Amino acid sequence: MAKTVIPNPLKRRHLIEQEIDSQQCLAIADAYQADGRHFEALQFLVKAGADDRIEALADEAVGAGDAFLLKQVADAQRSDPGPERWAQLAAVADECGLERYAEMARRHARSSED
């Protein structure tokens, strides 16, 4: 099987707008994830309807203390991770010295409680 190449930005936009099968979407998402480009991978995971992979990406975001990635996943899922998950992410971000991510996560945790 040929290796999937990451599309250039214009081609990515066209692929997102076109009808392509879920296997092709997943292959492109895999290529992005292998390159550490989770935001682009998320678009193709959503297009493929790969909810389990999207949830795994959310878990990865929490484990890395990446509040921006968790927010993108939450927006894609049209759901709020909840105050507990945001607090968990804030704790990890604090441990990693990611003060801005930690503060963002604490803000989301507070707004999730409302």
N, CA, C and O atoms as a GROMACS GRO file, in nm:
protein
  456
    1MET      N    1   0.085  -0.118   0.000
    1MET     CA    2   0.000   0.000   0.000
    1MET      C    3   0.089   0.124   0.000
    1MET      O    4   0.187   0.131   0.075
    2ALA      N    5   0.056   0.218  -0.082
    2ALA     CA    6   0.134   0.341  -0.092
    2ALA      C    7   0.112   0.428   0.031
    2ALA      O    8   0.004   0.432   0.089
    3LYS      N    9   0.217   0.498   0.069
    3LYS     CA   10   0.209   0.588   0.182
    3LYS      C   11   0.127   0.711   0.144
    3LYS      O   12   0.144   0.766   0.035
    4THR      N   13   0.038   0.753   0.231
    4THR     CA   14  -0.043   0.871   0.206
    4THR      C   15   0.039   0.995   0.233
    4THR      O   16   0.102   1.008   0.338
    5VAL      N   17   0.038   1.085   0.138
    5VAL     CA   18   0.114   1.209   0.149
    5VAL      C   19   0.022   1.317   0.203
    5VAL      O   20  -0.096   1.324   0.168
    6ILE      N   21   0.077   1.402   0.289
    6ILE     CA   22   0.000   1.514   0.343
    6ILE      C   23  -0.029   1.611   0.228
    6ILE      O   24   0.063   1.654   0.159
    7PRO      N   25  -0.156   1.644   0.210
    7PRO     CA   26  -0.188   1.738   0.101
    7PRO      C   27  -0.145   1.881   0.135
    7PRO      O   28  -0.136   1.918   0.252
    8ASN      N   29  -0.120   1.960   0.032
    8ASN     CA   30  -0.089   2.100   0.056
    8ASN      C   31  -0.217   2.169   0.104
    8ASN      O   32  -0.325   2.111   0.093
    9PRO      N   33  -0.208   2.290   0.157
    9PRO     CA   34  -0.326   2.356   0.214
    9PRO      C   35  -0.444   2.369   0.118
    9PRO      O   36  -0.559   2.350   0.159
   10LEU      N   37  -0.419   2.401  -0.008
   10LEU     CA   38  -0.529   2.414  -0.104
   10LEU      C   39  -0.594   2.280  -0.131
   10LEU      O   40  -0.717   2.270  -0.136
   11LYS      N   41  -0.513   2.176  -0.150
   11LYS     CA   42  -0.566   2.043  -0.173
   11LYS      C   43  -0.644   1.994  -0.049
   11LYS      O   44  -0.748   1.931  -0.063
   12ARG      N   45  -0.593   2.025   0.072
   12ARG     CA   46  -0.664   1.987   0.194
   12ARG      C   47  -0.803   2.049   0.196
   12ARG      O   48  -0.901   1.982   0.229
   13ARG      N   49  -0.811   2.177   0.162
   13ARG     CA   50  -0.940   2.245   0.160
   13ARG      C   51  -1.036   2.178   0.061
   13ARG      O   52  -1.154   2.159   0.090
   14HIS      N   53  -0.984   2.144  -0.055
   14HIS     CA   54  -1.068   2.077  -0.155
   14HIS      C   55  -1.113   1.940  -0.106
   14HIS      O   56  -1.228   1.901  -0.126
   15LEU      N   57  -1.024   1.867  -0.041
   15LEU     CA   58  -1.060   1.735   0.011
   15LEU      C   59  -1.166   1.744   0.119
   15LEU      O   60  -1.256   1.660   0.127
   16ILE      N   61  -1.157   1.847   0.203
   16ILE     CA   62  -1.257   1.865   0.308
   16ILE      C   63  -1.394   1.894   0.245
   16ILE      O   64  -1.497   1.848   0.295
   17GLU      N   65  -1.396   1.970   0.137
   17GLU     CA   66  -1.521   2.009   0.073
   17GLU      C   67  -1.578   1.900  -0.017
   17GLU      O   68  -1.698   1.899  -0.042
   18GLN      N   69  -1.494   1.809  -0.067
   18GLN     CA   70  -1.538   1.705  -0.159
   18GLN      C   71  -1.596   1.585  -0.084
   18GLN      O   72  -1.577   1.569   0.037
   19GLU      N   73  -1.666   1.503  -0.159
   19GLU     CA   74  -1.711   1.374  -0.106
   19GLU      C   75  -1.599   1.274  -0.127
   19GLU      O   76  -1.566   1.239  -0.240
   20ILE      N   77  -1.540   1.228  -0.018
   20ILE     CA   78  -1.440   1.122  -0.026
   20ILE      C   79  -1.476   1.017   0.078
   20ILE      O   80  -1.541   1.047   0.179
   21ASP      N   81  -1.434   0.893   0.053
   21ASP     CA   82  -1.474   0.785   0.143
   21ASP      C   83  -1.399   0.793   0.276
   21ASP      O   84  -1.295   0.858   0.288
   22SER      N   85  -1.455   0.726   0.373
   22SER     CA   86  -1.400   0.734   0.509
   22SER      C   87  -1.260   0.673   0.518
   22SER      O   88  -1.179   0.720   0.597
   23GLN      N   89  -1.231   0.572   0.438
   23GLN     CA   90  -1.097   0.512   0.440
   23GLN      C   91  -0.991   0.612   0.395
   23GLN      O   92  -0.882   0.618   0.452
   24GLN      N   93  -1.024   0.690   0.292
   24GLN     CA   94  -0.929   0.791   0.245
   24GLN      C   95  -0.913   0.900   0.352
   24GLN      O   96  -0.802   0.949   0.375
   25CYS      N   97  -1.024   0.938   0.416
   25CYS     CA   98  -1.017   1.038   0.524
   25CYS      C   99  -0.927   0.989   0.637
   25CYS      O  100  -0.845   1.065   0.688
   26LEU      N  101  -0.943   0.864   0.674
   26LEU     CA  102  -0.862   0.809   0.783
   26LEU      C  103  -0.714   0.800   0.745
   26LEU      O  104  -0.627   0.824   0.828
   27ALA      N  105  -0.687   0.766   0.619
   27ALA     CA  106  -0.548   0.760   0.575
   27ALA      C  107  -0.484   0.898   0.580
   27ALA      O  108  -0.368   0.912   0.620
   28ILE      N  109  -0.558   0.999   0.540
   28ILE     CA  110  -0.504   1.136   0.546
   28ILE      C  111  -0.486   1.178   0.691
   28ILE      O  112  -0.385   1.240   0.725
   29ALA      N  113  -0.583   1.147   0.776
   29ALA     CA  114  -0.572   1.179   0.919
   29ALA      C  115  -0.449   1.112   0.979
   29ALA      O  116  -0.377   1.172   1.058
   30ASP      N  117  -0.426   0.986   0.942
   30ASP     CA  118  -0.308   0.914   0.993
   30ASP      C  119  -0.178   0.984   0.952
   30ASP      O  120  -0.085   0.994   1.030
   31ALA      N  121  -0.175   1.031   0.827
   31ALA     CA  122  -0.054   1.101   0.779
   31ALA      C  123  -0.031   1.229   0.859
   31ALA      O  124   0.082   1.260   0.897
   32TYR      N  125  -0.138   1.303   0.885
   32TYR     CA  126  -0.124   1.424   0.965
   32TYR      C  127  -0.080   1.392   1.107
   32TYR      O  128   0.008   1.458   1.162
   33GLN      N  129  -0.141   1.291   1.167
   33GLN     CA  130  -0.106   1.256   1.305
   33GLN      C  131   0.038   1.207   1.315
   33GLN      O  132   0.107   1.236   1.412
   34ALA      N  133   0.082   1.134   1.216
   34ALA     CA  134   0.221   1.085   1.217
   34ALA      C  135   0.320   1.202   1.213
   34ALA      O  136   0.433   1.192   1.260
   35ASP      N  137   0.274   1.314   1.156
   35ASP     CA  138   0.357   1.434   1.147
   35ASP      C  139   0.333   1.528   1.266
   35ASP      O  140   0.387   1.638   1.270
   36GLY      N  141   0.249   1.484   1.362
   36GLY     CA  142   0.220   1.565   1.480
   36GLY      C  143   0.126   1.681   1.453
   36GLY      O  144   0.121   1.776   1.531
   37ARG      N  145   0.052   1.675   1.345
   37ARG     CA  146  -0.039   1.783   1.305
   37ARG      C  147  -0.183   1.742   1.337
   37ARG      O  148  -0.262   1.707   1.249
   38HIS      N  149  -0.214   1.747   1.465
   38HIS     CA  150  -0.342   1.695   1.515
   38HIS      C  151  -0.461   1.779   1.473
   38HIS      O  152  -0.571   1.726   1.455
   39PHE      N  153  -0.443   1.909   1.459
   39PHE     CA  154  -0.556   1.995   1.420
   39PHE      C  155  -0.605   1.959   1.281
   39PHE      O  156  -0.726   1.950   1.258
   40GLU      N  157  -0.513   1.939   1.186
   40GLU     CA  158  -0.552   1.901   1.052
   40GLU      C  159  -0.610   1.760   1.051
   40GLU      O  160  -0.707   1.733   0.980
   41ALA      N  161  -0.552   1.671   1.129
   41ALA     CA  162  -0.602   1.534   1.136
   41ALA      C  163  -0.747   1.532   1.186
   41ALA      O  164  -0.829   1.454   1.139
   42LEU      N  165  -0.776   1.619   1.281
   42LEU     CA  166  -0.911   1.626   1.338
   42LEU      C  167  -1.017   1.650   1.231
   42LEU      O  168  -1.124   1.589   1.235
   43GLN      N  169  -0.988   1.736   1.135
   43GLN     CA  170  -1.085   1.765   1.029
   43GLN      C  171  -1.121   1.638   0.953
   43GLN      O  172  -1.238   1.616   0.921
   44PHE      N  173  -1.023   1.556   0.924
   44PHE     CA  174  -1.048   1.434   0.848
   44PHE      C  175  -1.110   1.325   0.934
   44PHE      O  176  -1.186   1.242   0.884
   45LEU      N  177  -1.079   1.323   1.063
   45LEU     CA  178  -1.144   1.228   1.153
   45LEU      C  179  -1.293   1.260   1.165
   45LEU      O  180  -1.376   1.169   1.167
   46VAL      N  181  -1.325   1.388   1.171
   46VAL     CA  182  -1.466   1.429   1.176
   46VAL      C  183  -1.536   1.389   1.047
   46VAL      O  184  -1.646   1.333   1.049
   47LYS      N  185  -1.472   1.416   0.934
   47LYS     CA  186  -1.530   1.384   0.803
   47LYS      C  187  -1.553   1.233   0.790
   47LYS      O  188  -1.650   1.190   0.728
   48ALA      N  189  -1.463   1.153   0.849
   48ALA     CA  190  -1.476   1.007   0.843
   48ALA      C  191  -1.577   0.954   0.944
   48ALA      O  192  -1.616   0.838   0.937
   49GLY      N  193  -1.619   1.038   1.039
   49GLY     CA  194  -1.710   0.993   1.143
   49GLY      C  195  -1.643   0.899   1.242
   49GLY      O  196  -1.707   0.810   1.297
   50ALA      N  197  -1.515   0.918   1.263
   50ALA     CA  198  -1.435   0.830   1.349
   50ALA      C  199  -1.441   0.879   1.494
   50ALA      O  200  -1.342   0.929   1.547
   51ASP      N  201  -1.557   0.863   1.556
   51ASP     CA  202  -1.578   0.914   1.691
   51ASP      C  203  -1.480   0.856   1.793
   51ASP      O  204  -1.434   0.927   1.882
   52ASP      N  205  -1.448   0.728   1.780
   52ASP     CA  206  -1.354   0.666   1.874
   52ASP      C  207  -1.214   0.727   1.860
   52ASP      O  208  -1.145   0.747   1.960
   53ARG      N  209  -1.173   0.757   1.740
   53ARG     CA  210  -1.042   0.820   1.717
   53ARG      C  211  -1.043   0.965   1.764
   53ARG      O  212  -0.941   1.014   1.813
   54ILE      N  213  -1.156   1.032   1.750
   54ILE     CA  214  -1.166   1.170   1.798
   54ILE      C  215  -1.156   1.171   1.950
   54ILE      O  216  -1.090   1.257   2.008
   55GLU      N  217  -1.222   1.076   2.014
   55GLU     CA  218  -1.215   1.067   2.160
   55GLU      C  219  -1.073   1.034   2.206
   55GLU      O  220  -1.028   1.084   2.309
   56ALA      N  221  -1.003   0.950   2.130
   56ALA     CA  222  -0.863   0.920   2.162
   56ALA      C  223  -0.777   1.045   2.149
   56ALA      O  224  -0.683   1.064   2.227
   57LEU      N  225  -0.808   1.130   2.053
   57LEU     CA  226  -0.736   1.255   2.037
   57LEU      C  227  -0.762   1.347   2.156
   57LEU      O  228  -0.673   1.418   2.201
   58ALA      N  229  -0.887   1.346   2.206
   58ALA     CA  230  -0.919   1.424   2.327
   58ALA      C  231  -0.838   1.373   2.446
   58ALA      O  232  -0.786   1.452   2.525
   59ASP      N  233  -0.829   1.241   2.459
   59ASP     CA  234  -0.749   1.183   2.568
   59ASP      C  235  -0.603   1.223   2.556
   59ASP      O  236  -0.537   1.252   2.656
   60GLU      N  237  -0.552   1.225   2.433
   60GLU     CA  238  -0.414   1.266   2.409
   60GLU      C  239  -0.394   1.412   2.448
   60GLU      O  240  -0.291   1.448   2.505
   61ALA      N  241  -0.492   1.496   2.416
   61ALA     CA  242  -0.484   1.638   2.451
   61ALA      C  243  -0.477   1.655   2.602
   61ALA      O  244  -0.396   1.734   2.652
   62VAL      N  245  -0.560   1.582   2.675
   62VAL     CA  246  -0.559   1.590   2.822
   62VAL      C  247  -0.425   1.542   2.875
   62VAL      O  248  -0.367   1.605   2.964
   63GLY      N  249  -0.375   1.432   2.822
   63GLY     CA  250  -0.248   1.376   2.867
   63GLY      C  251  -0.128   1.466   2.840
   63GLY      O  252  -0.027   1.460   2.910
   64ALA      N  253  -0.141   1.551   2.738
   64ALA     CA  254  -0.032   1.643   2.703
   64ALA      C  255  -0.052   1.782   2.762
   64ALA      O  256   0.036   1.868   2.753
   65GLY      N  257  -0.168   1.804   2.824
   65GLY     CA  258  -0.198   1.937   2.878
   65GLY      C  259  -0.226   2.039   2.769
   65GLY      O  260  -0.201   2.158   2.788
   66ASP      N  261  -0.277   1.994   2.654
   66ASP     CA  262  -0.300   2.080   2.538
   66ASP      C  263  -0.445   2.128   2.535
   66ASP      O  264  -0.533   2.062   2.479
   67ALA      N  265  -0.469   2.243   2.597
   67ALA     CA  266  -0.604   2.298   2.607
   67ALA      C  267  -0.659   2.338   2.471
   67ALA      O  268  -0.779   2.325   2.447
   68PHE      N  269  -0.575   2.387   2.382
   68PHE     CA  270  -0.622   2.428   2.251
   68PHE      C  271  -0.674   2.308   2.171
   68PHE      O  272  -0.777   2.317   2.105
   69LEU      N  273  -0.602   2.197   2.177
   69LEU     CA  274  -0.646   2.078   2.105
   69LEU      C  275  -0.775   2.023   2.165
   69LEU      O  276  -0.865   1.984   2.090
   70LEU      N  277  -0.785   2.019   2.297
   70LEU     CA  278  -0.910   1.970   2.358
   70LEU      C  279  -1.027   2.059   2.320
   70LEU      O  280  -1.137   2.009   2.297
   71LYS      N  281  -1.007   2.189   2.314
   71LYS     CA  282  -1.113   2.281   2.273
   71LYS      C  283  -1.156   2.253   2.129
   71LYS      O  284  -1.275   2.255   2.099
   72GLN      N  285  -1.060   2.228   2.041
   72GLN     CA  286  -1.093   2.196   1.902
   72GLN      C  287  -1.173   2.067   1.893
   72GLN      O  288  -1.269   2.058   1.817
   73VAL      N  289  -1.133   1.968   1.969
   73VAL     CA  290  -1.205   1.840   1.971
   73VAL      C  291  -1.347   1.861   2.024
   73VAL      O  292  -1.443   1.809   1.967
   74ALA      N  293  -1.359   1.937   2.131
   74ALA     CA  294  -1.490   1.964   2.189
   74ALA      C  295  -1.580   2.037   2.089
   74ALA      O  296  -1.698   2.005   2.075
   75ASP      N  297  -1.523   2.134   2.019
   75ASP     CA  298  -1.600   2.205   1.917
   75ASP      C  299  -1.643   2.111   1.805
   75ASP      O  300  -1.756   2.119   1.756
   76ALA      N  301  -1.554   2.022   1.764
   76ALA     CA  302  -1.587   1.927   1.658
   76ALA      C  303  -1.696   1.831   1.701
   76ALA      O  304  -1.781   1.792   1.620
   77GLN      N  305  -1.695   1.793   1.828
   77GLN     CA  306  -1.796   1.702   1.881
   77GLN      C  307  -1.923   1.774   1.925
   77GLN      O  308  -2.025   1.712   1.956
   78ARG      N  309  -1.916   1.906   1.926
   78ARG     CA  310  -2.027   1.991   1.973
   78ARG      C  311  -2.072   1.950   2.113
   78ARG      O  312  -2.191   1.935   2.143
   79SER      N  313  -1.969   1.932   2.198
   79SER     CA  314  -1.996   1.896   2.337
   79SER      C  315  -1.889   1.958   2.426
   79SER      O  316  -1.782   1.999   2.379
   80ASP      N  317  -1.919   1.965   2.552
   80ASP     CA  318  -1.825   2.019   2.651
   80ASP      C  319  -1.764   1.902   2.727
   80ASP      O  320  -1.838   1.816   2.776
   81PRO      N  321  -1.632   1.897   2.737
   81PRO     CA  322  -1.569   1.787   2.811
   81PRO      C  323  -1.608   1.782   2.959
   81PRO      O  324  -1.596   1.677   3.022
   82GLY      N  325  -1.655   1.893   3.013
   82GLY     CA  326  -1.696   1.897   3.153
   82GLY      C  327  -1.586   1.950   3.242
   82GLY      O  328  -1.468   1.945   3.207
   83PRO      N  329  -1.625   2.000   3.359
   83PRO     CA  330  -1.528   2.063   3.449
   83PRO      C  331  -1.420   1.968   3.499
   83PRO      O  332  -1.306   2.009   3.519
   84GLU      N  333  -1.453   1.840   3.519
   84GLU     CA  334  -1.354   1.746   3.570
   84GLU      C  335  -1.241   1.724   3.469
   84GLU      O  336  -1.124   1.721   3.504
   85ARG      N  337  -1.280   1.709   3.344
   85ARG     CA  338  -1.179   1.685   3.240
   85ARG      C  339  -1.092   1.808   3.218
   85ARG      O  340  -0.970   1.798   3.200
   86TRP      N  341  -1.155   1.927   3.221
   86TRP     CA  342  -1.077   2.050   3.208
   86TRP      C  343  -0.981   2.065   3.326
   86TRP      O  344  -0.867   2.108   3.309
   87ALA      N  345  -1.028   2.030   3.446
   87ALA     CA  346  -0.941   2.040   3.564
   87ALA      C  347  -0.825   1.942   3.555
   87ALA      O  348  -0.713   1.975   3.594
   88GLN      N  349  -0.851   1.824   3.503
   88GLN     CA  350  -0.744   1.725   3.483
   88GLN      C  351  -0.641   1.779   3.385
   88GLN      O  352  -0.521   1.767   3.408
   89LEU      N  353  -0.687   1.839   3.276
   89LEU     CA  354  -0.596   1.897   3.178
   89LEU      C  355  -0.516   2.011   3.241
   89LEU      O  356  -0.396   2.023   3.216
   90ALA      N  357  -0.581   2.094   3.322
   90ALA     CA  358  -0.511   2.206   3.387
   90ALA      C  359  -0.399   2.154   3.476
   90ALA      O  360  -0.290   2.212   3.479
   91ALA      N  361  -0.424   2.046   3.548
   91ALA     CA  362  -0.322   1.988   3.635
   91ALA      C  363  -0.202   1.938   3.555
   91ALA      O  364  -0.088   1.960   3.594
   92VAL      N  365  -0.229   1.872   3.444
   92VAL     CA  366  -0.120   1.823   3.359
   92VAL      C  367  -0.042   1.941   3.300
   92VAL      O  368   0.081   1.939   3.297
   93ALA      N  369  -0.114   2.042   3.253
   93ALA     CA  370  -0.049   2.160   3.196
   93ALA      C  371   0.040   2.228   3.300
   93ALA      O  372   0.151   2.272   3.269
   94ASP      N  373  -0.010   2.238   3.425
   94ASP     CA  374   0.073   2.295   3.532
   94ASP      C  375   0.200   2.215   3.553
   94ASP      O  376   0.308   2.273   3.567
   95GLU      N  377   0.188   2.082   3.554
   95GLU     CA  378   0.304   1.995   3.573
   95GLU      C  379   0.406   2.014   3.461
   95GLU      O  380   0.527   2.002   3.484
   96CYS      N  381   0.358   2.042   3.341
   96CYS     CA  382   0.445   2.057   3.225
   96CYS      C  383   0.495   2.200   3.207
   96CYS      O  384   0.572   2.228   3.114
   97GLY      N  385   0.452   2.290   3.294
   97GLY     CA  386   0.495   2.429   3.283
   97GLY      C  387   0.423   2.506   3.173
   97GLY      O  388   0.475   2.606   3.124
   98LEU      N  389   0.306   2.460   3.135
   98LEU     CA  390   0.227   2.524   3.029
   98LEU      C  391   0.122   2.614   3.093
   98LEU      O  392   0.004   2.581   3.096
   99GLU      N  393   0.167   2.728   3.145
   99GLU     CA  394   0.079   2.814   3.224
   99GLU      C  395  -0.043   2.863   3.145
   99GLU      O  396  -0.154   2.865   3.197
  100ARG      N  397  -0.023   2.903   3.020
  100ARG     CA  398  -0.136   2.953   2.941
  100ARG      C  399  -0.240   2.844   2.916
  100ARG      O  400  -0.360   2.870   2.923
  101TYR      N  401  -0.194   2.724   2.886
  101TYR     CA  402  -0.287   2.614   2.866
  101TYR      C  403  -0.361   2.583   2.997
  101TYR      O  404  -0.482   2.558   2.996
  102ALA      N  405  -0.289   2.587   3.108
  102ALA     CA  406  -0.350   2.560   3.237
  102ALA      C  407  -0.458   2.663   3.268
  102ALA      O  408  -0.567   2.628   3.313
  103GLU      N  409  -0.427   2.790   3.245
  103GLU     CA  410  -0.525   2.896   3.272
  103GLU      C  411  -0.646   2.883   3.180
  103GLU      O  412  -0.760   2.900   3.225
  104MET      N  413  -0.623   2.853   3.054
  104MET     CA  414  -0.734   2.834   2.961
  104MET      C  415  -0.823   2.718   3.008
  104MET      O  416  -0.946   2.729   3.006
  105ALA      N  417  -0.761   2.609   3.051
  105ALA     CA  418  -0.837   2.494   3.099
  105ALA      C  419  -0.917   2.530   3.224
  105ALA      O  420  -1.031   2.487   3.238
  106ARG      N  421  -0.858   2.607   3.315
  106ARG     CA  422  -0.932   2.647   3.436
  106ARG      C  423  -1.052   2.736   3.400
  106ARG      O  424  -1.159   2.724   3.460
  107ARG      N  425  -1.034   2.825   3.302
  107ARG     CA  426  -1.146   2.910   3.257
  107ARG      C  427  -1.259   2.824   3.200
  107ARG      O  428  -1.376   2.846   3.231
  108HIS      N  429  -1.223   2.726   3.118
  108HIS     CA  430  -1.325   2.637   3.061
  108HIS      C  431  -1.391   2.553   3.169
  108HIS      O  432  -1.511   2.525   3.162
  109ALA      N  433  -1.315   2.512   3.269
  109ALA     CA  434  -1.372   2.434   3.379
  109ALA      C  435  -1.476   2.517   3.453
  109ALA      O  436  -1.583   2.467   3.487
  110ARG      N  437  -1.443   2.642   3.479
  110ARG     CA  438  -1.539   2.730   3.549
  110ARG      C  439  -1.664   2.752   3.464
  110ARG      O  440  -1.775   2.748   3.517
  111SER      N  441  -1.648   2.775   3.335
  111SER     CA  442  -1.766   2.799   3.251
  111SER      C  443  -1.847   2.671   3.231
  111SER      O  444  -1.967   2.678   3.206
  112SER      N  445  -1.783   2.555   3.242
  112SER     CA  446  -1.855   2.427   3.231
  112SER      C  447  -1.945   2.404   3.350
  112SER      O  448  -2.047   2.336   3.339
  113GLU      N  449  -1.907   2.460   3.464
  113GLU     CA  450  -1.986   2.440   3.586
  113GLU      C  451  -2.116   2.520   3.583
  113GLU      O  452  -2.212   2.486   3.651
  114ASP      N  453  -2.118   2.627   3.504
  114ASP     CA  454  -2.238   2.715   3.499
  114ASP      C  455  -2.352   2.651   3.426
  114ASP      O  456  -2.459   2.712   3.414
   0.00000   0.00000   0.00000
